[in-house]
């Protein structure tokens, strides 16, 4: 699976994934694989964002294990 987010055209724009890009990547992987997904994540701010926490909580097919700080 290859996933590439759109680059932010502003000179001071984001250079990394936003939480919504991770959400879309996870959703695409789930569609392609057709089964549950288990992720092991560090504590980067996009993984901890409120929107991402809500997304994860609403999906029973998605399990997240967080690495310690």
C-alpha positions as CSV (number, residue, x, y, z in Angstrom):
1,X,0.0,0.0,0.0
2,X,1.3,3.4,-0.9
3,X,-0.2,6.6,0.5
4,X,1.0,10.1,-0.1
5,X,-0.6,13.2,1.4
6,X,-0.9,16.4,-0.5
7,X,1.9,18.8,0.1
8,X,0.9,22.1,1.8
9,X,1.7,24.8,-0.8
10,X,2.3,27.5,1.8
11,X,6.0,28.2,2.5
12,X,5.3,27.8,6.2
13,X,2.9,24.8,5.7
14,X,3.0,21.4,7.3
15,X,5.8,19.2,6.3
16,X,4.5,16.0,7.9
17,X,1.2,14.1,8.2
18,X,-1.7,15.7,9.9
19,X,-4.0,13.4,12.0
20,X,-6.5,13.3,9.2
21,X,-3.9,11.9,6.8
22,X,-3.3,9.0,9.3
23,X,-7.1,8.5,9.6
24,X,-7.4,8.3,5.8
25,X,-4.4,5.9,5.6
26,X,-5.9,3.6,8.2
27,X,-9.3,3.6,6.5
28,X,-7.7,2.8,3.2
29,X,-5.7,-0.1,4.7
30,X,-8.9,-1.4,6.3
31,X,-10.7,-1.4,3.0
32,X,-7.9,-3.1,1.2
33,X,-7.1,-5.7,3.9
34,X,-10.7,-6.3,4.9
35,X,-9.9,-7.2,8.5
36,X,-8.8,-5.8,11.9
37,X,-5.8,-3.6,12.1
38,X,-3.3,-3.3,15.0
39,X,-1.0,-0.3,15.2
40,X,2.0,0.3,17.4
41,X,2.5,4.1,17.7
42,X,4.8,6.5,19.4
43,X,3.5,9.6,21.1
44,X,3.8,12.0,18.3
45,X,1.2,14.8,18.6
46,X,-0.7,13.8,15.5
47,X,-1.3,10.3,17.0
48,X,-2.6,11.9,20.2
49,X,-4.9,14.5,18.6
50,X,-8.5,14.7,19.7
51,X,-9.8,13.9,16.3
52,X,-7.6,10.8,16.1
53,X,-8.6,9.6,19.5
54,X,-12.3,9.9,18.6
55,X,-11.7,8.0,15.3
56,X,-10.0,5.2,17.1
57,X,-12.6,4.9,19.8
58,X,-15.4,4.6,17.2
59,X,-13.8,1.6,15.4
60,X,-13.8,-1.8,17.0
61,X,-11.6,-3.2,14.2
62,X,-8.8,-0.9,15.1
63,X,-6.4,-1.5,18.1
64,X,-3.7,0.9,19.0
65,X,-0.7,0.1,21.3
66,X,1.2,3.1,22.4
67,X,5.0,3.0,23.1
68,X,6.1,4.6,26.3
69,X,7.5,8.1,26.2
